[in-house]
Amino acid sequence: MKKLIPLLILTILFSCNNQAQTNPKQEALKIATPVSVPLEDGMAKAYFASGCFWCVEAIYESVKGVDEVINGYAGGFTKNPTYEQSNTGRTGHAEAVEVIYNPEIVSFETLVDVYFASQNPTQANGQGPDRGSQYRSILFFQNDDQKKIITQKKKALAEKLNTTIAAEVYPFQKFWIGEDYHQNYEKLHPENPYIQNVSIPRLNKFKAKMPELLKDKH
């Protein structure tokens, strides 16, 4: 009987994971018509999920042509998600960023290059020490051109590395802005142990890869 209990627990967990992955509301998001966000004062917006948004915010804010980065949640089926709710992995959302950029200075294509260069593209359901569906990698497209750019670059990277690229590709639907205390987190809390040991090393690794894209001061 004792031998059967662990097996039963694994069976239940596997069943729950399957149900989570095949949630009808979540699956519907993957085939929805993408929402296009119009330019505002000449600035465009792009959306990415790549692990902890504190890390991703700092990376994109170091790129020339990026005006601002906002932390929040995207890719899920729950309305008005909070950090606490998202962190359970049950809202369908991933921690994401809204990148506000000048398309005359930096292209969407380059932002996708930044995306893949600033993460472990083979890690599923997380980045670094952050694990769970709320930390999974997702690239969001707003139109067919963006989808083409994303899929081509993902395919090329898979061929280059000869492995599966974990990042998902979703039609953009809605970005929920995160709580105030999550915004500009690295700048406001440089002494935080997570920032010191995870965010800053990840940022510096990206900077070493693509120095030509960096702002003069960051």
N, C-alpha and C positions, 0 to 999 in steps of 0.2 A: 504493500500500500504506500509506504514512504517513497518508493521509487516512482510511483504513479503520480504523486502530488506535484513534483517539479514539472513533469511532462504536461500535466493538466494546466498548470499556471502558464507555461510557455504557449500552449494551444490557445488559451484565452487571450493572452497578450497579442499573439499573432493575429487572432481574429479581430481584436479591437483595432490594431494597426491597419488591417485591411479595410475595415469600415471607415476609418478616418481618411484613408487615401482615396476611397471611392465615394466620398460624400457627394451626393447629387448636386448640392449647391456649389461645392468647390469645383466639380467637374464642369459645371455650366459656365463658370468664369473663364475656363480655358478656351472655350469656343465662342465667347461673346464677341459682339462687334466692338472694336476698339473705340475709345473716346479720345478725340483729338483736342488738345489744349491749345487755344489760340495764342499768338504772340501778344505780349503786353508791354508797351513802350519799347518795342524792338527786342524784348527778351523772350526766349523760349524756355520750356520746362521739360525735363526728362526724369524718368523714375527708375530707380535701381534698388535691389535688395542684395546685400552681400555680407551677411553676418551682423555683428553689432553696429548699429547706426552711428554710435560715437566714432568708430573707426572710419566708416565710409564718409561721414561728414567732413572729417579733417582731410581726407585724401582729395575729395573733389574740390574743396575750398582752396587747395594748393595749386589748382590748374588755372592757367591763363584763360580768361574769357568767362570764367564762372563767377557770377556776382554774389550768389548766396546759396547755401544748402540748408534745407529744413528737414528735420528728423520726424518720422512718423511711421505709419503702418499702411501696407497695401497687399493685394493679392488674396484677400480673404472675403468671407461672406457675412461677417458680423458688422453691424452698423455701430459707429461711434466707439471703436475699441479703445480700451485703456491699456496702459503698459502691463498692469497686473493681469488683465484678461488675455492679452496677446502672449504673455510669457507662459501661459499654460499650454500653448500650442493648440488650443481648441477653437480659436476664432478663424482659422484658415489664413490669417495674415502673417506676413513676415515683417521684421523691422526693415524699414525702407527709407530712402531719401528722395527728396524733390530737389533736383539740381536746376537752378535758375541760371541760364547762361546766354551769352551773346553769340548767336550763330554766325555773326560776321567775323568772330575771332576764333571760336572753337566749334567744330562740327559735332553732330550727333555721333558720327562714325568714330571720331576721336574719343568721345566720352565712352563709347563701347570698348575701345582699346584700353582706356584707363581702367575700366571695369575688370577686364580679364587680367590685366597686368598687376592688379592690386589685391589679388586673392589667390587662394589655392583652388584652381578651377575643377579639381577632381573630387573635392570634399563635398559629400552630400549631407544635407540637413545640418549645416553649420559652417563656421569658419573658425579655425584655430580651436581655442578652448570652449567656444560657445556652440553648444549642440542642441538640436531640436528643430522642428519645422519652422518655428518663429525666427530662426537664424538661417534659413535656407536661402540659396542664391536664386534670384529671379531677375530677368531683364524684361521690361515692359515696353511694348511698341504701341504707337498711336496711329500708325498708318502702314500701308503695304511697303513703302520704301524703308521705314525703320525695321520692319520685320525682316525684310530681305537682308539688310545690313547685319542684323543680329544673327540670323541663321547661317549666313555665309561665314561670318567670323567664328562662330561656334564650330562649324564644320571644319574650317581650316585649322583651328586649334586642336580639335580632336585628332585630325590627321597628323599634325605636327608632333603631338605628344603620344600618338598611338594608343589612346585611351578614351574612355567616356568622359564627356564634360558634364558636370553635375547641374549646372545652372539651368533653370526652367525658363521658358519663354511664354509670357502671358500678354494678352491684349490689355492695354491699360483701361481701368474702369474708374477707380476712385482712390485718392490719396487722403488719408486721415492724418492731420497734423498731430504730432505727439505733444506731450506735456511740456510746459515751459522749461522745467528743470532739465530736460534732455537736450535743449538747444545750446549750441556752442559749447558743448560739454568739455571737450579737450582744452579749449582756450581758457575756460573758467575754472577748471579743476586739474591743472597740470601736475599736482602733487598726488592725485588719486593713484593707488597702486595698479589698478587695471590700465589706466592711461599710461603709466610709466612702463609697465611690463608687456602690454599688448598693443594698445593703440599707436603709441609713438614708434615702436619697432616696425609695425606694419606700414606706417606712413613713410618712415625712412627707407624701407625696402622698396616701396614704390618710387620714391624720389630718385633712388639710385638707378632704377630701370628706365625712367623716362624724364631725365633732367631738362630736356628741351621744352617740355610742356609747363614747367613750373613758373609761377609768378616770381618777380624779383624779390619780393619780401613776403614771407609766410612763416 
